[in-house]
């Protein structure tokens, strides 16, 4: 059955938001330590997601749409 799959569509929220994202979004000098923690975790999550996609991206068409919680959703309409 998996041989019949031609396209994967990921409809947003592919990476979970960090529990301290709210603190970072407030934007204060005091949050610099939290910024590093949150953005390092976000980077690790996207690295794992990229590695997962890399397992089949050469043999399967993949469409990824940003979701409400995705980091990129703030930059796309």
Secondary structure by P-SEA (a helix, b strand, c coil): ccccccbbbbcccccccccaaaaaaaccccaaaaaaaaaaaaaaaaaaaaaaaacccccbbbbbbbccccccccccc
